[in-house]
């Protein structure tokens, strides 16, 4: 099975940038410790302080499904819901030559 990569773009509501960043940081370590997690990185745009980007790589669909079912993920989603103006999530297949 091929790895699954995800790029997720989260845009903070105006004035909620710092609060969103604080909540996003909380999910990093527990997610990285999951058995199927290969990479779980958070970035902040240099041009737009309210734009945060997760870049994730998971071993397979089962690992991703497990991640979505865990308490720390559910808490992150609940805590960030009132802080996020826009959320775009892309599941990606790596193109190899």
NORBEL-V529163 format. One record per backbone hydrogen bond with DSSP energy under -0.5 kcal/mol. CO is the residue of the C=O (numbers start at 0). NH is the residue of the N-H. Records with the same first field share a line. If there is no record, write none. Layout:
CO->NH, NH
This chain:
3->57
4->91
5->55
6->89
7->9, 53
8->87
9->11, 51
10->84, 85
12->15
15->19
16->20
17->21
18->22
19->23
20->24
21->25
22->26
23->26, 27
24->27, 28
25->29
26->30
27->31
28->32
30->33
33->36
35->37, 58
38->56
40->54
42->52
47->50
49->11, 51
50->44
51->9
52->42
53->7
54->40
55->5
56->37, 38
57->3
59->63
60->64
61->65
62->66
63->67
64->68
65->68, 69
66->69
69->73
70->74
71->75
72->76
73->77
74->78
75->79
76->80
77->81
79->82, 83
80->83
82->12
85->10
87->8
89->6
91->4
93->95
